[in-house]
């Protein structure tokens, strides 16, 4: 599962990275940056396949178009790539509504017995990277339109396998352009997703404070006094 991430970057840095612009009224309304502890239900930046020149703020936790209640979004924060085309919540979105979810790191908890230790995972050579996502539009009873998204997950690479049994579907810059290309078939888009090279990733222990979504400060990014960090290896 991928249920926490961070995006400790400025509006300008994100716009330059994706050659796209924010809607200023959305930034004024939600003020999501920087976010050291991004969590489900937060309004977060995404780039969708319908409007790739803009950076939108969508709610984390996909609400299927057929949903009766928006609370279902809390159960739809991730979508397993292996079953995308089998799940009614994701099948249509995988065909027509793909997106990029920017982050500069994500958190995962390593379980050892009854102990859970939080790690932050980054790409040292890629200050802002993306996970493949899906987005959706849903209307509540009053007619209010809510845009939401989910992060696609996959089996772990060798680095992540030592921490957790899933990892976000991280895309290379070349794959990003293809993932949000509406002309690319669903089959070909899904085939882009493969475990990101572990040697390009780095993981280190962080404070358990990250487990409380109310904590959202730069100290959450700090390495804590702990055993040596996990580092991706070439062999």
Buried (B, 14 or more C-beta within 10 A) or exposed (E): BBBBBBBBBEBEBBBEBBEBEBEEEBBEEBEBBBBBBBBBBBBBBBBBBBEBEBBBBBBBBBBBEEBEEBEBBEEBBBBBBEEBBEBEBBBBBBBBBBBBBBBBBBBBBBEEEEEEBBBBBBBEEBEBBBBBBBBBBBEEEEEEEBBBBBBBBBBBBBBBBEBBEBBBBBBBEEBBEBBBBEEBEBEEBBEBBBBBBBBBBBBBBBBEBBEEBEBBEEEBBEEEEEEEEBEBEEE
